[in-house]
Amino acid sequence: MSASHVLYEVHERVAVITLNRPELMNAFSDTMREGLLHALQQAESTPEVRCVVLTGAGRAFCAGGDVASMTELQARDDATIIHQRMAVGSQVVHGIRRMPKPVIAAINGAAAGAGINLALACDLRFASDKAQFAESFVKIGLVPDWGGTFLLTHLVGTSKAMELMMTGERIDAAEALRLGILNRIFPDDAFRQEVMNFAGKLARGPAGTLARIKQAIYLGATGTLAESLAYEEQAQGEVFLSPDAKEGMRAFLEKRPPRFS
């Protein structure tokens, strides 16, 4: 992993992964995809980490792929590396979805191309009021990847996804919130603290229950009612006698905040 292009730190059970190539708006270098995948795997395998925040350094979240690097590949008539890069991107998206911990996209600035689709893969999306979004692939003759054709369509519907992906039109944070792409917008000067406050709240929650809620919601988005009912029964049986459920119910009856393990 390039230590300079992907940063990893933990604050009070929240892992913060920062794409760190600010001079190029955090566009993916040759090693950043692998670095991001490694950082996510580290967060997942660390028991002390209870929530993950993914953000960008400087004025951008992520501008997507490095176009200069891609034109060099075109000059060599070489698409092999493109397939390799997309395979790693797919691993990142699958990894976020499978991880039994909440993953928050903290979109501090521009999110374009693979950047917006990386954000869409996360469980929650918070943006600075200065953030902007664009499915910009079409403007350089490419097809959206990183799962964007699936993820955006599920959030905004087929017609709006067609419009955004066929035009590459840029939208601001307010429009992204209206379309359901974002959960919340925070003022830029308080953005990081607001995101960390929310992440801390999740990190103090019942980890096993949150993991099952995440799985249940994604199953509900793509599966059948029967599958959801069956999973709910299974999950409820798994957590009902857990220490966290017992503590939660005691705290409710004693009219105090719960102290989950």
N, C-alpha and C positions, 0 to 999 in steps of 0.2 A: 504494500500500500504506500502511495506517496504521502509521506507525513505532512507535506506542505499543502496538498490539494484537498485532503479530507481530514478535518479535525474531529477529535472525539474527546469529550469530557463528561463527567458525571457530577451533577449538583443535587444533593438531597434526593437520591433515588431516581433522578431524571437524567437520562443520557441525552446529550446535545451533540448532534452530528452536523457539522458545518461544511458545506461545499466552499472551498477556499481558493478560488482563482479570481479574485475580484477585478483584476485588471482586464479580464475578458468576460466579465459578468457571469463568472462561474460556469462557463461553457465547459463541457466535458473534455478533458485531455485523454490521452491514450490510457492512462492508469486510473483515472478517477472512478470509472464504473466499478472496477474491481475493488478500489478503496472504499467506495460506498457500500458495496456488498459485504466486505469484511467488517466494516463498522456496524452494520445492522446485525450481522451474525454475532459479533461481540456483545452487543446490547441484549440480544435474545438469550445468550448463554450465561449472562451474569445475573444471578438471582437477586442481587441488591437493586438492580435496575427494574423499575416498575412502570416506566413510561418513557417514550422516545420522542424527541423533538428534532425535526430535520429542517435546517434553515440554510441561508447563504450568507457569505461575507460581503461587506460593502453594500452597494446600492441595488444589487440584484439577488433574486433567489437562484435562478438558473436560466441561462439563455439557450439551453439545449446543447446540440452537438457543435463541435468546433468546425465551422465551415471551411476554414483554410486547410485543416487536416483532411477533410473530405475531398477537396479539390485536388490535393496531391494524389489521393487514391485514384480519382478519375483520370488523372494524367497518366497513370500507370495501367489503366484499364483493369483495376483490381477491386473486386467486390468482396473478396474473401474476408477481409478484416471487418467489413460492415456486418456480415453475418455473425462474426464473433462478438462484435460490440452489441448487437441486438440480442444475442443469446444471454449476455451478462445483464443487459437491461431487463430481460424477461425474468431472470433469477431475482433481481432486486424487487420487481413488482410482486412476484410470487412470495418472496421472503417477507415483505411487509404484510401481505394478506394473511399469511400463515402464522406470523408471530403472535403469540398469545399475550401480547402487551399492546396498549394503545400507541399508535404512531401519529404524531401531529405534524402537519406541514406548517411551518411558520414562515409565511411568504412575505419577506421583508421588502421586496421590490419586484422587478420584472420577472415573469415566469413565462417562457416561450418555448415552443417546440417540445423537446423531451422534458424540459423543465416544468411546464404546466402538467404534463401527463404523469410525471413523478409525483407532483402534488396531488393529483387526482387519485393516485394509488394509495395515499395515506388515509387513515381512518377519519381524521378531522382536519379541517383546513381553516387557519386563521390568517388574515392578511393585514398588513399595514394599509392605511388609507392612501398611501402613495403607490401601492402595487398595481401592476398592469399585467394582462394575460393575453396570449395569442397562440393559437394553433397554427404556427407560422410555416409549417412544412411545405404547404402548397406554393409558397412564394419562392422556394428554391427547387420546386419540381419534385418534391418527395411526398411520400405517404406518411401520415401520422403513425408513430409506433409507441413503444412503452405502454401498450394496452389502451391508448387513448381512444381508439374507435369504440371500444367496449365501455370504458369508464365514463367518458363524457356523455355517450348516448344514454346510459342508465341514469345520469343525473339530470340532463336537460331535454331528453327526447330526441327522436330521429331528425325532425325538421331543423331544430336549432343546432344540433351537432353538424348536420349537413352544411348549414350556413357558416358556422364558425370554422369548419375544416376546409370548406371549398373556397372561402375568401381569405382565410388567414387574418381576418379582421381583429384588431386590438380592442380589448374592452378594459374598463377600469374596475376597481374593486367594488364600487357600488353596483355596477351591472352584474358582476360575478356573484355578488350576494343575492341579488334579485333572481338570478337564474338558478340558484341553489347550488352553485359551485363552492361557495364559502359558507362556513358556519357563522363566523363573526368577523367584523372589521374593528381594528383598534387604531387610535391615533398613533402616528409614527413615533412621536417622542416617548410614548409609554409602551410601545409594541412589545419589546422583549419581556418586560416585567409582567405584562398582562398574560402573555403566553406561558411564561414560567409559573405564574400563579395558578393558571388552569391546569397545567401539567402536574404541578404539585398536588392539586386536589385529586387527580386521578391516581397519582403515585401513592397516596394515602388510602386509597380505596381497597376493597377486597379483591386481591389479584386474581384468584381462581374464578370468582364470579365475573369479573370484567372480561377475562379470557373467553368464557362461555357466552357472554353477551355479544362479544365481537363475532364469534363463530356463528351464533344464531342469526344475527342481523344479515351477514353475508349469505347464509343459507336462505333466509327469507327473501333476499333480493333476487335470487336466481333459481331457487327450488320450488317445491310445491307446498301447499298448506299441510298436507299429510306429513311431509318430511319435517316441516317446522314443528308441528305438534309432537312428533316422535322425539325430535331432538330436545325440545323443552322438557319433556317428561324425563328423559335421560339426564339432562343437565341439572334439573331440580333435585333429582335423587342423589346426584353426586355432591351437591353443595349443601343440602339441607342439614346434615349433621356436622358440617365443617366448623372449625373454631370461629371463622369469620361470621358465619350465619348465626351461631349461638351468641357471639358478642354483639352483632347487630340487633338482634331481638332483645337482648338484655338492655342495651343502650336505649332502645325505643321505649321499653317499659319504664326505665329509670329516668327518662327524659333528659338524656345527655348525649353528646356526640360519641359515636362509636370509635373504638381504638382497634382498628384491624391489625392483624399480625403482619 
